[in-house]
Amino acid sequence: MTGLSSFAALVPLDHGLCVVTTLRADGTAQSSVVNGGVLPHPRTGDEVVGIVAAGGTRKLQHLRADPRCTVTVRAGWQWASAEGTAELVGPDDPHPEIDADALRLLLRQVFQAAGGTHDDWDTYDRVMADEHRTAVLVTAHRVYGNHT
């Protein structure tokens, strides 16, 4: 597989449900279920896998220490995994080129890339800020699976 097209094709088939695997300090894997999708990186325009993580989570702690991760999406017996490096952008992980308003919009874009919709974006934005939500943007170095 090349690129993220096979990954993106599976996202809408099961509500953007994905498994993200990060590495603990001892090298063991930690996995959790998240919603994810494919979107353009806000600075480069390159396709990335995006998820949103609540502040204070283990996955964010792990990614700050070691940004390597794998995100797997599946629908039935079809699946695709994207291995790569995560970039964190959030209130606890500020980026000099992404201000608060750009972060607000980025969190919406990740949510929408995962198939999410919302009737009240102001409430969505407030909850994201209150929970110190962080955009996790994974640049895939390897994509593989059994989706054709």
C-alpha positions as CSV (number, residue, x, y, z in Angstrom):
1,M,0.0,0.0,0.0
2,T,1.2,3.5,-0.7
3,G,-0.2,6.7,0.7
4,L,-3.2,6.8,3.1
5,S,-6.0,6.2,0.5
6,S,-6.6,2.7,1.7
7,F,-6.7,3.9,5.3
8,A,-9.0,6.7,4.5
9,A,-11.4,4.4,2.6
10,L,-12.0,2.4,5.7
11,V,-12.7,5.3,8.1
12,P,-16.4,5.9,7.2
13,L,-17.2,2.2,7.3
14,D,-17.2,2.0,11.2
15,H,-17.5,5.5,12.5
16,G,-13.8,6.2,12.3
17,L,-13.0,3.8,15.1
18,C,-9.3,3.1,15.2
19,V,-6.8,1.6,17.6
20,V,-3.8,3.7,18.4
21,T,-0.7,2.0,19.9
22,T,2.0,4.0,21.7
23,L,5.1,2.9,23.5
24,R,5.6,2.9,27.2
25,A,8.9,3.9,28.7
26,D,9.8,0.2,29.2
27,G,9.2,-0.4,25.5
28,T,5.9,-2.3,25.9
29,A,2.9,-1.3,23.8
30,Q,-0.2,0.5,25.1
31,S,-3.3,0.5,22.9
32,S,-6.6,2.4,23.0
33,V,-9.6,2.9,20.9
34,V,-10.1,6.3,19.3
35,N,-11.8,8.0,16.4
36,G,-9.5,8.9,13.6
37,G,-9.3,10.0,10.0
38,V,-7.1,11.3,7.3
39,L,-6.7,15.1,6.7
40,P,-4.1,17.5,5.4
41,H,-1.5,18.6,7.8
42,P,-2.3,22.3,8.8
43,R,1.2,23.5,7.9
44,T,2.5,21.2,5.1
45,G,-0.7,20.1,3.4
46,D,0.6,16.5,3.4
47,E,-1.9,13.8,4.4
48,V,-1.7,12.6,8.0
49,V,-3.8,10.4,10.2
50,G,-5.4,12.6,12.9
51,I,-6.9,11.8,16.3
52,V,-7.9,13.9,19.2
53,A,-6.7,13.0,22.7
54,A,-7.9,14.4,26.0
55,G,-5.3,16.2,28.1
56,G,-3.6,14.1,30.7
57,T,-4.0,10.8,29.0
58,R,-1.3,8.1,29.0
59,K,-1.2,8.2,25.2
60,L,-0.1,11.8,25.2
61,Q,2.5,11.1,27.9
62,H,3.9,8.3,25.8
63,L,3.9,10.3,22.6
64,R,5.7,13.2,24.3
65,A,8.5,10.8,25.3
66,D,8.5,8.8,22.1
67,P,6.4,10.0,19.1
68,R,6.4,6.7,17.3
69,C,3.0,5.1,17.1
70,T,0.7,2.9,14.9
71,V,-2.9,3.7,14.1
72,T,-5.1,0.8,12.8
73,V,-8.5,1.2,11.2
74,R,-10.8,-1.8,10.4
75,A,-14.2,-2.6,9.0
76,G,-15.1,-6.2,9.1
77,W,-12.1,-8.2,8.0
78,Q,-10.5,-5.3,6.1
79,W,-7.9,-3.2,7.9
80,A,-5.1,-0.8,7.3
81,S,-2.3,0.3,9.7
82,A,-0.3,3.5,9.5
83,E,3.0,3.5,11.4
84,G,4.7,6.8,11.9
85,T,5.6,9.7,14.0
86,A,3.1,11.8,15.9
87,E,3.1,15.6,16.2
88,L,1.1,17.0,19.1
89,V,-0.7,20.3,18.9
90,G,-2.8,21.4,21.8
91,P,-3.0,23.7,24.8
92,D,-0.4,21.6,26.7
93,D,1.6,21.1,23.4
94,P,1.6,24.5,21.7
95,H,3.0,25.0,18.3
96,P,4.6,28.4,17.4
97,E,2.8,28.4,14.0
98,I,-0.6,27.3,15.2
99,D,-2.4,29.8,17.4
100,A,-5.5,29.2,19.6
101,D,-8.0,29.9,16.7
102,A,-6.1,27.6,14.3
103,L,-6.1,24.9,17.0
104,R,-9.8,25.3,17.5
105,L,-10.3,24.7,13.7
106,L,-7.8,21.9,13.6
107,L,-9.7,20.0,16.3
108,R,-12.8,20.4,14.3
109,Q,-11.1,19.2,11.1
110,V,-9.8,16.0,12.9
111,F,-13.3,15.3,14.3
112,Q,-14.8,15.8,10.8
113,A,-12.1,13.6,9.1
114,A,-13.1,10.8,11.5
115,G,-16.7,11.2,10.3
116,G,-18.0,13.4,13.2
117,T,-20.6,16.0,12.9
118,H,-21.9,18.5,15.4
119,D,-25.0,20.7,15.8
120,D,-23.4,23.2,18.1
121,W,-19.7,24.0,17.2
122,D,-19.5,26.6,20.0
123,T,-20.2,23.9,22.6
124,Y,-17.8,21.5,20.9
125,D,-15.0,24.2,21.0
126,R,-15.7,24.9,24.7
127,V,-15.5,21.2,25.6
128,M,-12.3,20.7,23.6
129,A,-10.7,23.6,25.4
130,D,-12.0,22.6,28.9
131,E,-10.6,19.0,28.4
132,H,-7.3,20.3,27.0
133,R,-7.9,18.2,23.9
134,T,-4.8,17.8,21.7
135,A,-4.6,17.1,18.0
136,V,-2.4,14.1,17.3
137,L,-1.1,14.2,13.7
138,V,0.6,11.1,12.5
139,T,2.9,11.3,9.6
140,A,2.9,7.7,8.2
141,H,6.2,6.2,7.3
142,R,4.6,2.8,6.5
143,V,1.1,1.9,5.6
144,Y,-0.1,-1.7,5.2
145,G,-3.1,-4.0,5.6
146,N,-5.5,-6.1,3.7
147,H,-7.7,-3.5,2.2
148,T,-7.8,-3.5,-1.6
